[in-house]
Amino acid sequence: EPGLHRPYSTPLYPYLPATAALLAVGCFIAMLISNPSIGGIFVGIVLSSVLVFRALGFHKRGLSR
């Protein structure tokens, strides 16, 4: 519902969230370059989290049970 009153809005939306996402990607790339083993562990954790999220069905019903 785009017209719904919301008591809080994101400051400088969409520029601040986009900047944060780009900085996070940059940090991840720097981590992969400087220490590939830690980067691989990080990727493994993220992928396993996605698999658990999908296996438990949270993507179908939202985050709350």
N, C-alpha and C positions, 0 to 999 in steps of 0.2 A: 504494500500500500504506500506508494510514493508520497501521497498527500497527507499522510498521518503525522500528527504533531509528535516530534521527538524532542525530549528534554535535553539531549546532548548531541552535538554534531562534531565530527572530526575536524580539527583545525586545519585550514589550508587544503581541504580535500579537493581534488585527488592528488595534489602535488606532494604533500608530505608522505602519504602512504606509498606513493610510487617511488619517491626518493629512498624511503626505508627499504623497500623491496630491492631496489637496485644496489644499495649498499650491502644488503645481506647476500645477494648473489656475488658481489665483488669480494666480500669476505670469504665466501665459500670457495671461490676460484683461487684466492690467495692461499687458503688452507690446503687445497689440492696441490698447488705448486710447491709450497714450502714443506709439506709433510703429507705425502700421498697415503700413507698407511692410516693416519688419523682421519683423512678425508674418506677413505674407504669404509672405516668403521662408522663414520657419521652417515654415509649413504646407506649402509646396512641397517642402522637403527631406524632411519626414516622409512625405508622400504618395509621393514618388519612391522613398524607401527601402522603403515597403510594397510598391510595385509590383515593385521588384527582388527583394525577398524572396519574393514569390509567383511571379514569373517563373522564378526559379531552383529553385523547388520545395522550399525549406527548410521550408515549413509542412507538408509531407507526411511528411518524414523526420526532423524535429528540426533542431537547429542545426548538428550535426556531419555531415560527409560521411562 
